[in-house]
Amino acid sequence: MPIPAFIREQPAALDRCIAAARAFARTWSPAAADGIALVGSGSSFNALRVAQPAFVAARRGPVVVHEPQDFAVELPQASARALVIVLSQSGASTTSIAAAQAAVAAGLPTLAITASSEAPLGRTGAEILVMPVGDEPVGPKTKGFLGSLVLLQLLAEALGAPASTPPDGAMLQALVEPAREAAEALVPTLADVDQIVVAGRRSNHGLALEASLKIAEMAGIPTAAFPTEELLHGRLHGLTPRSVAFVIAEGKDEQEEARRAAAAMAARGCRLIVAGSGHWPAASALPAPWQALGMVLPFQWLAVRLAEARGLRPEAMRYGSLSPELAIKTDQRP
């Protein structure tokens, strides 16, 4: 199935994930811990980075987002007894499976989240939460990323983060086509783009990571993602007149910062686009803290349309599935 179909299935997946998270939270009672370790790679890592501030707001101790291999290596030296949440949308990421096994072996309360109840991640001994997004047998996940954001936000609230009212599928549905139109309007201006950079602060850094990942996976364009402050401290010197940088900016101060950077780069013949409330479709259409669900939509569509403009099938990716050659998955899926 083409990725645009998966993008359009996200509103229905949103409703299912809200219901699943609420049902799980009613009976979830993790053992006492003095910190939270969020573990995942790729798109799962990006979702965890988006969710990190929500877990911080739960006030359960330090919250650290780990790559799975780093987590497993550092675990024997850790002094804190952390609640470990391992996220793998496919449930087949080899290092995430190993990280969950290591956490369970260390006696840490461990929750594994995956979209597949039959995936190897479910056989690690960790408590399991299944993400009901439906089948998504492609490398560049869209439903899986959205479902991850929903489950993580509601889990953080179950742990003590301020309660919120999530949007429903109908609210998200109203944003899908406007996001597509906005992305398609950009594509002709990027015909000869040499790199795309995306930046954001705190949770929006996770969104920047996801946006850059999707564009690289689908369209084969060199991308990078940075915290906004890191972008401003030297990375802008890597832009050329053929490059484009997106800065996801929320609030008056961040938007002013981004506009200042855009003006400075425009004077040098380079383009910086301010994305965020008032600047990017869907950015302010959803209630806090759920804006990321709408904000990611234009980037998903941009990745798809850039791939198609370059003669690529987005779901096939530029070099096909590298997962078996890189030994990063336990199955043959991308």
Secondary structure, 3 states (H helix, E strand, C coil): CCHHHHHHCHHHHHHHHHHHHHHHHHHCCCCCCCCEEEECCCHHHHHHHHHHHHHHHCCCCCEEEECHHHHHHHHHHCCCCCEEEEECCCCCEHHHHHHHHHHHHCCCCEEEEECCCCCHHHHCCCEEEECCCCCCCCCCCCHHHHHHHHHHHHHHHHCCCCCCCCCCHHHHHHHHHHHHHHHHHHHHHHCCCCCEEEEECCHHHHHHHHHHHHHHHHHCCCEEEEEHHHHHCCHHHHCCCCCEEEEEECHHHHHHHHHHHHHHHHCCCCEEEEEECCCCCCCCCCCCCCHHHHHHHHHHHHHHHHHHHCCCCCCCCCCCCCHHHHCCECCCCC
